[in-house]
Amino acid sequence: MSERTKAYTQAGVDIAKGNLFVQRIKTKVASTFSKGVLTDLGGFGGLFKLDIEGYTEPILVSSTDGVGTKLKLAFLFDLHHTVGIDLVAMSVNDVLVQGAKPLFFLDYFATGHLEVEKAEAVISGIVEGCKESGCALLGGETAEMPDFYGPGEYDLSGFCVGVVDYDKIIDGSKIRQGDVLIGIESSGLHSNGFSLVRKLLSQSKLKKEDTFPGTEKKVWEVLLTPTKIYVKPVLNILRDMEIKGMVHVTGGGFYDNIPRVLPKGVKVRIDFNAFPKLPVFEWIKEEGKLRWEEMASIFNCGIGYILIVNPELKEDIILRLKAFDLNSYEIGQVLSLDKKEEEKVEIVF
């Protein structure tokens, strides 16, 4: 222990351990770097040179998010890799909605006492998420705050910046009556609704290594399945076909998220029987004694991302998604909204 840092270490902040952590993750972080990255890990700020070739009027799109109380299950099960993927997914899927390609990502990791191996597992997940979405992990912050978090606990935040050409921004304004909704499968719960999930898990008495009902997987595998990242397949579709609107189905489910992209004068009708429900959603419904109407207000129920397109394109898009090993379904259509109607989402159960 250096005499210079002795007082801080005795107060609960280990600077040497923090430096060791940075050294251990440097190679992993560098593996995400694209040609636009101009700085190495450890600077005060990350520099990124925007390649404007191919863009007429490049617009930056930014998003920030966390993982929420899903972290509580990571603590309970002592498994920390998948929440790093979740962190990236929640932000890159959001910028994708407007047609943007993710460029770079920054993370914030805060804990009471830095446990290097646990933190490294989280960062490994973040690195994996960045690679899957094609964006660079440009930098981050590791904050050690004694007495602020409970033993073994930490919090995560993520920040993403993407780019889209001005005339290719997707804002839903082109959506018209007769367009169809293509729902792309989710991997499970993604990163929403875990306050309820944890309550139901506690009352069910299921344990980490138990087989999850309706599956051959263990409880931890099902509940900590990371959020699916839709960036590469959707950008591939956008290269050749027009998508009029997109929805990242997160907290608030169908009822809260779909209206965010709909222009005035239209609504959508969803056929809730058009796609399969994963066992985890069946379990939540049964364990919580909920109706599907309630489920659709909280969870993605098996559809993590929605494309709104001209009906002539639906078959080609579904086939394209299949090539990326993604199941997708025509789950609804766009209808005219009567002036007397208030609800912009109608679901047929």
Secondary structure, 3 states (H helix, E strand, C coil): CCCCCHHHHHCCCCHHHHHHHHHHHHHHHHCCCCCCECCCCCCCCCCECCCCCCCCCEEEEEEEEECCCHHHHHHHHCCCCHHHHHHHHHHHHHHHCCCCEEEEEEEEEEECCCCHHHHHHHHHHHHHHHHHHCCEEEEEEEEECCCCCCCCCEEEEEEEEEEEEHHHCCCCCCCCCCCEEEEEECCCCCCCCHHHHHHHHHHHCCCCCCECCCCCCEHHHHHCCCCCCCHHHHHHHHHHCCCCEEEECCCCHHHHHHHHHCCCCEEEEEECCCCCCCHHHHHHHHHCCCCHHHHCCCCCCCEEEEEEECHHHHHHHHHHHHHCCCCEEEEEEEEECCCCCCCCEEEEC
